Amino acid sequence: MAASASTLFIDRRLVLCVGPGGVGKTTCSAALALQAATSGRKVVVVTIDPSRRLAQALGLDAGVSGELVPVLREPGMVLDALILDGAKVFDSIVRSCSSDAKTAQTILDSRIYQATAQRLSGALEFAAMARVQMLVDAGEHDLIILDTPPTANAVDFLEAPTRIRELIDNPGARLIAGGGRIGAKILGLGSSLLSKTLEAMGGGAFMGDLGAFLKEFSSVIEEFHSRGGDFERLLRSPATGVVMVTTASPFSAREAGAFLDQLGDYGLRVDAVVFNRTDTQLPPPPPRARFDAALAKLDARERERLWNAYAGARALGERTRRSIASIRDARPRLRIWTAPRHADPPDTLPELRALGRQIFEGAAS
């Protein structure tokens, strides 16, 4: 029997929706969340940058970024949504994990924090994982669905917290935090033009300000990690699954194959692949003579236009078939769901619910 989303994710606490930008990943994440909620689970979908119409469908607007918003409250159905705001997440981490309120405010007021915290490599990805960890710790939802940031490399997202941590753990950073200017040399700042420029911008006390910031901010990150536990362990645990969203173009199918290899190497459990915006697979046309005879009332140019249009539509359907087959043949045990191409993306709750049924209650390979 084909597996539906309600049974497939019954043992999952966290589902990562991954894939490149522009494939409808955010819409599919919302549809999956709504589908899971209709099966009786308390669900929250965390998204990064939904389209305005999708945000409206979920009851979100610019004024609630970073806050949990109730989307659906019906008997046995709970769905919340959250637009990730990297700045607000970092601020909440600072307030929650600082040694006291005064230290937290000192960090938040720091020009270095304001100028750099959101520009660190992997900062948005780290914020996403931090917010998910907070939701896990809160324990208010049965299922968390994370619409991951679009990335050219799936593992870039997964390794972002490590890159942030490596910055804080850098020996040069520790030496600066301890007040030693030799740390600046280790970081390449000691006698460089960059160091002089930064000091000119920030005044002669820049290096001292940098040291104080790193000392206080690193302690915040350390406390967050000690509270949050090992997030990588959660990612690799049976409580976490992955749904890959892609399209049926040859390039997207090849890219999806590479993503799946990376996710497998990283130790994640890939539950399914969703091929979004697929084209209908059409049967071969009748012989041309019979086609022309059936449409004899049309002039030759109109018959030619219809013949070519059908051939083009059939070619798109064949492309869909080949793309799906390329994933299925390489991974015969992997579930594959499809969603047909829509003229307009779903942007109301009824439309999202219909899309969820269409994808996640459909036949799996």
Buried (B, 14 or more C-beta within 10 A) or exposed (E): EEBBBBEBBEEBBBBBBBBBEEBBBBBBBBBBBBBBBBBEBBBBBBBBBBEEEBBEBBBBEEEBBBEBBEBBEEEEBBBBBBBBBBBBBBBBBBBBBBEEEEBBEBBBEBEBBEEBBBEBEBBBBBBBBBBBBBBBEEEEBBBBBBBBBBBEEBBBBBBBBBBBBEBBEBEBBBBBBEEBBEBBBBBEBBEEEEBEEBBEEBEEEBBBBBBBBBBBBBBBBBBBBEEBEEBBEBBBBEBBBBBBBBBBBEEBBBBBBEBBEBBEEBEBBBBBBBBBBBBEBBEEEEEEEEBBEEBEEEEEEEBEEBBEEBEEBBEBBEBBBEBBEBBBEEBEEBBBBBBBBBEEBBBEBEBBBBBBBBBBBBEBB
